[in-house]
Amino acid sequence: MYKEKRNFARLALHAKANIHQGDRTIEGEVENLSMKGVFVTVARKLELNDMVAVTIYHTLTPQVLCDLKAKVVRITDQGMGLQFERTLLD
């Protein structure tokens, strides 16, 4: 039986995201967001445990919703799960 490891509920959210690692940027689409992380659908993936900065944009305006440092903690065929260093409220 699978045991849920998440401490925070996920919110389905469709927004644009840019994942920055060094001098490269990967564009993606946020699939869901929680206080501690985000799952982003991307065409190009990074490696597990890579450190990145993720910027999430409001869908109707170019306004930034959040800009946080994160670690790649999950990789699937569709995208990557990123865990924020701090929660959204920190």
Secondary structure, DSSP 8 states (H G I E B T S, - for coil): ------SS--EEEEEEEEEEETTEEEEEEEEEE-SSEEEEEESS---TT-EEEEEEE-SSSS-EEEEEEEEEEEE-SSEEEEEESS-TT-
